[in-house]
Each structure stands twice: as structure tokens, then as C-alpha cells.
Amino acid sequence: MECINGKGVKDNATRTKTEHVRSNVEYTLLCRVTVEGTDVRIEATLDGKPYVAWKGPVRSLSLPGGFSVRRPDCPALGAVRNPVTFKSARLRMLSGEARPVR
């Protein structure tokens, strides 16, 4: 959760006081994103422990300067300041259906 209302991760509402993610350690991150009208709720656990919880207007979310995604209406994964290897990623729809981007 890098940018919320223009504030970076060190200054926004999702800042956690939990232990930082360490290099060369494999983690399991589970994210749940639900949209409720114009608001979004994002909850994440890291290795089964609460990591991030945030709810607010979708318009409050943005990418840090210099970053972009091909389709802003699609999920995206990334990392800032550190190299990351995603060994796998799965998407499970709570409702509706996922369609391939063409």
C-alpha cells in the first residue's frame, strides 16, 4: 500500500509497527480486496498475522511517482526499493468473474 491520499507507506494510514519484511526469506501474503460502492476495503495478512487493514475511497489510492500499470482497472503486484520474487500468485473472485486482458 504505497500511496494513499498522496502519502507514501512511511506516512500513510497503513503504516504498521510489525517487523519489516527481510531479504531472502519466503513469506505468504494473503490480500482480500472488496469494493463497496466507491469505497474499497483492503486487508492483508503476512504468514497468517494481520499486516494491513484499510478502508476508504478508491480515488485515494495511487501509484508512486515513476510507476505505472498497463491496465489500472486490473490487479497488479510490485515492490518499491527492494528486489522481490513472486513465486506464485492466485486470484479468487468473491463475486463476478475474472476475464483475461487482451
Phi, psi and omega in degrees: 000080188282311185235117174233123184052038178076002181261136179288174186301330181284342185241352185267177187294347181268000180305132181246156177259012180282169179302141179289155176289133182261154177290150176061029176236133179272132181235159170246119179249124178244121180244140175236123181238122177234138179254130180234091184069239179264004178256157177230144174243129180235123178232136180223144172240147177241116185052041175082359180253142179307135183235311180219139171217124181209144174220137179178183180294139177306323183296346179283343183270138177208173177262152176293157180308138179088353179254147175209161174235151182298318181231100182295347179267009180241154176297149178214149175241146178191176178218151180241132174076347181220143176289139181226141173245119175269112182284331174198158176214135178231146178241126176236120181281133176278333174203165181072201181217150175267137178237144179296145176276134179244000000 
